């Protein structure tokens, strides 16, 4: 999806994160951001996949935490890529370990953001900017 295709539409977004604080921040800031529409949220990957099966509106973008149980962000990314190959995936994790980032990227995540450095507001701005780039 490019933004030219949907210049008047909000970008549908979903996330899976087991941190209550991060969930609250994402919900609040996405709701306040005129560019995005939160269509799904989940506490872990398994819950997100179940919700994706039944939603009327599939998200264009999913934000995935890395460390979640029972299904982590890497496993979730692999499953989403199989079922919804056009969905853009972004990682948002406290892990900065190179092997974790590499595993996320290999699973189909476009970019991984460090929760310790990148605020939710910056995350959303970067995702919007990524979608604005010519493909």
N, C-alpha and C positions, 0 to 999 in steps of 0.2 A: 504494500500500500504506500502510495505517496500522498503527501498532503494536498497536492493539486487535485487528486481524484476526489477528495472529500473536504474541500475548503470550508464548508459550512458545518461539517459534522464533527462532533467530539470524537476523540480517539478512545475506543473502548479498551479498558485495561483491567487486568486481574492480578492478584498476588497470592502467594503462599508464604507465610512467615509465622513461626511459632512464638515469637516475642510479642507479648501483649502491648508493650510500648510502641514497637515498630508498627504493629497493626493499627493502633490508634492514630499514630502520626500519618501513616499512609492514607487511611480512611479520611481523616480530617483535611489533609492537604490536597488530596485528589478531589474531594468535594468542593473545595474552594477554588480549584484551578479550572478555568473556563475551557481549557483545551482537552480535558479528559473526562471520561465517564466511567466510574467504577462499576463493573458488571459482575465481578465475582471476587470474593476473598475467602481464604482458607487458612487453617492453622498448620497444615502440612500438605505434602504433595498428593497423597492418596485422596484426601478430601477435595483438593482442587480438581483432580481427574474425575472424580464422581460428579462434581458440580458442572464440569465442562460437558459431560454427557447429557445433561438435562437442561442446560441453559438455552434460552431462545436467542440470545445474542452472544456470539463467540467474541472474545476479546481479540484485538489486534496485537496486543502486547501483554506478556505475563512477566511479573517480577518474582524471582524465586530466591528464597533464602537457601543457603547451602545445608546447614545442619538442622534437620527437622526429623522427627520420627512420627509415624513408622516409615515414611518415604522421604528421602532427602532430595535436595535440589538437583543433584546430578541424575538420579534415577527418574525424577519427575521430568526433567528436560528431555531425556531419551524417549520417554513415553509420549510426551507432547509432540515431539518431532515426528514420531511414527504416525500418530493419529491426526495431527493438525500441522502439517509441514510449513504452512504459510505464516504461522503464528511466530511473532518475534519474541525472543526470550532474553531477559536481562537478569543477571545475578546481583544480589544485594546481601553481602555477607560480612561478618567480622573477621573471617579468615583471609589472610594475605599470603598464605602458603602457596608457593608457585605450583605445586602439584594439584592443589585444590582448584586454583584458577584454570590451569590447563585442563583438568577433568571437566570443569563446567563448560569451557569452550569446545572441547571435543564432543560434549553432549548436545551442542547446538545453541548454547548461549552466545549472544552477540558480543556482550561486554559484561564484565563483572565490576561492580562498584564496592568500595570498602565502606562499610557502615561507620567505621571509626573516623573517617575523613569526609565522606560525602553525605550531606544532609538530604533528607527526603525531597526538599524543594530543589536542590541541585540535581538530584537523580531524575526528577520529572523534567526539568529543563534540558538535561542531556538526552533523555529519551526523545523529547520533542524535536530537538536539534537533529538527532540521528534520523528521525522520520522525514525531516525536511530536506535531507541531502538527496541529490539526484542519484538514482540507482542505475 
